[in-house]
């Protein structure tokens, strides 16, 4: 025990303290434990681990973190024990309380004094463990062999234990059906719905929230409607109440309407109760509420220049996709911030100064499929200036400014002026889809000699004029490239091991260079042209190569002390901007070359001096 504990009771815990306690009614079964924890909220006895409620639980009270403690249920009569389900940890406040208190790391199961199988290692996460037993017995014991120590408190908790939960979930409700259908049951249900609606209205009307009303709704959502819990206490013995008490859908729907992120612990309790058929929608609901929590919490106000992982202005979210980057004639850098459904422009000092995209929101869109819900810096959409995961950005030079062309993962092309106004937009006419996780499958390239914008979508290529009219279409033999450059009126298609040249009409010319001739051990590669038209290549080993012409190396230089993840880069006046791990790294490659040559010369001088000294000796 921790005598210095100064925990403050939450509204939820106060409400639960007033809820019907399982141990208040006479039961046939008897619960016991090696010790009992007591704090300002009262005792946390063994009975609390068999009452069917996940917000309560047994807390051990011995010195230390709970290693060697035990929890036992005597059912008073032998019964078939097919399985034992266990909810480890203190779940009263969700992940917060789970981490604050100690929880089992390794447990052993015992039936009538005999160990069942080997010790079981418990993953350190909120969960329900469904453990097969397959024995007939009377006394079930769980021993805590090892523990994960709490970040704040040392006492070890187990929220709930249930016998035959998996096999009998729903079956225990049969005895309650008659009461539910009775006039008394229907009257209790109607009164509950009226109270639920009143608590909902109280939450909506309160300017700064209504904690007690929200706690009441949360209690019903995660641990069942109070009027049904009262009947479970009367009809169902300890150890079998968890399967008789179900989460309440009406309360969950009420929380969904409130959209209050403080509701997450109750939704997580409902998720931990769920059987397979209900788990998917509860998983998604919990994801949505965590996303709400992130959104309400606001963006990081101190995003460093050149970015970090996140959704605030200047931050980026790649979700392991390459982030395409380009630079204009004035030194401004443009990044297709794929996961944030936007394009950002950075000034030459790394400060973000313009965003193409909508307002922040939550989403689960990801290319043509879904992903877990998260906060996006811009909500995806089909309106002007909205995107579904932009995957390519390129610049079309005009006399006075550069037009910004943006391609998203659903095949939509939009052109903008530097002030962010859409000039035109169109949808690709294709059945092709680009896939995430494959290193980037969408690119664009402006061919000045033809006045055409070529869109490379997977292995398909479509050329458009400035009005969005299709002019040419062909397919690439080698499949989707890593990048596409326009070099002396032709396309250079960059692959992991080679660069291939294509004509503007789709004719495959030849392999221009083999990258394995210049580097080894790399997995990803990108190429770019500088303002003079010189070819540069960067590999994920952290090396940059400048070529006099494709295949003719001018020099190479190390630009990073660590490997890069899906590097995409642009270069101007020898200054490389590369996207890596949701940020932009900036390297003066020409200065790095000078430093490298100077270090090599110094090393050579030192070696020569050492050799001369050895000869004199």
C-alpha positions, 0 to 999 in steps of 0.5 A: 500500500502507498500511505502517501496516496492522495487520490481524488474520487471521480464522479464516476467512482462516487456514482459507482459507490452508490450503485447496488453492490453485489456483495450486499445481497446473500449469495451462495458463492463466497469470494476471498483474497490474500489481502484487501486494499482500502483507500479513501473510497473504501475497501476493494474486496474480493467480492468486487472481482465477481460482481459483474461490474468492470468499473469495480475490482479487487485490489490487493493490500499487501506490501509491494506491488502484489507479487504472490497475491491471490484471488479465490471463488468458492462456488459451494458446489462442484460445477463444470468449468469450461473456461475462466475469463479475467479482466486484469487491472483497474479499469475504473477510469480506462487506460489512465487507471489501468496504467496508474495501478499495478496489474498482473504480468503472469498468473496461474490458475488453480481448481480445487488446489491443483494447478491448471496448466502452466503459468500464463503471461498477460500482455500489458494492455486492457483486455479480456483473457478467455482461458480454457479450463475443461475441468469440474471443480468447486474452488477457483483460484487465480494467483499473481506470480509476477506484476507490471508495476503501476506508474503511480500506485503499487496496489495490484488490481483485477477488475473481474473474473467470470466462470464460463463467460465465453460459453454462456454469454447471453444465456444467463439473460434467459432467467431475466427475460420473464421479469423484463416482459412483466409489467414491473420490468417494462415499467422499470425500463421506461423509467430508465429511458426517461432518466437517461433522456433527462441526464442527456438533456442535463449534459447538453444544457450545461455550459461547462458540462455536467459531470454527474449526469455524464457519469450516470450515462457512462455507468449504464453504457459500460456496466449495464442499466442500473435496474437490470443490475439489481435483478442480476444481483438477486438472481445470478451468483457471483462469478457468473454475473459478468455474462448476465450484465451487458453494456447498454446500447441506449446509453452508448447511443446517448454517448455517441450523440454527446461526443464527449471524449471523457466517455472513453472509459465506459466505451472501453468497458463495453468493448471489453465485454463484447463478444465477436459479433459486437466487437467490430463496431465498438472497436470503431466507436472507441477509435472515433472517441479517441480521435475526438479527444485528440481533436478537442485537445488541439494541435501542438502549438509548438511544431518545430520548423520543418515539421514533426509527426502530427496534424497541426500546421507544419506537422505531417502524417505519412503513415509510412507513405512517401511524402512527395516534395517539390521546390519553386523558383523562389525557394518555397517547398511544397509537401503532399501531406498525405495523411493530413489530406492537404498540401503544405508550403514551407518558406525557405526558413522552414516556416509553413506559410500556406495550406491547400485543404480544408479544416481539421477533422476526424476521418478513417479514409485512406486511399480507396479503403479505410484505416483506424479513425484519426485526426487529420489536419484537413478533412478529406473531401471532393470540393474545390481545394479538398483532397483524399490523401494527396500523393503527388505535387508538382509545379508548372512554371508560368511567366510570373508564378508557378501553378501548383498541380496536386494529385490525390489517391482517388485520381483527382487532379487540381491546379491552383495559383500561389494564393490557393485559388483553384484554377481547374480540376478533373477526375481521371477516367481510369479503373486503376487504383493506387495502393498504399504501402507500396512506396508511392504509386502516383506521380505527375510530370509537366512536359513543357515541349508538349504543354502537357501534364502527365499523370502516372497512376500506377502503371497507367499514364495519361497526358492532359492539356491545361484544360484537363482534356486527355491527349495521350494514354499508355501503360508502363511495362515495368509497373509503377515507378518510385518517381518520374522526371522530365529530362531533355524532353523525355521521361526518366522513370525511377525504380529501386534498381534502375532508371528507365527512359520513356518517350512522350508517346509511351515508347520505352527507350532504354535503361539509362543507369543501374543504381546498383553500380553506385550504391549497395544495401539500399531499399528505397531511392528517389531522383530529382533535377536541380535548376540547371537540369542536373540529375541527383539521386538519394538512397535510403542509406543516407547518400546523395549522388550528383551526375554529370549525365545519367550514368556518369557520376560527378560526386557522392556525399553522405547527407545523413548519419542514419538511414532514411525512411522512404526519402523523397527530395528536391534540390536547388542550388545544391540545397537538398530538402528531403522528407523523412519520418514526417519532417523535412531534413535540409542538407547543403550537399555542396558544403557537405562535399567540401567538408567530406573532401577536407576530412579525406585530405586531412586523413590522408595527410595524417596517414602520410605523416604516420608512415613517414614517422614509421620509416624514420624509426 
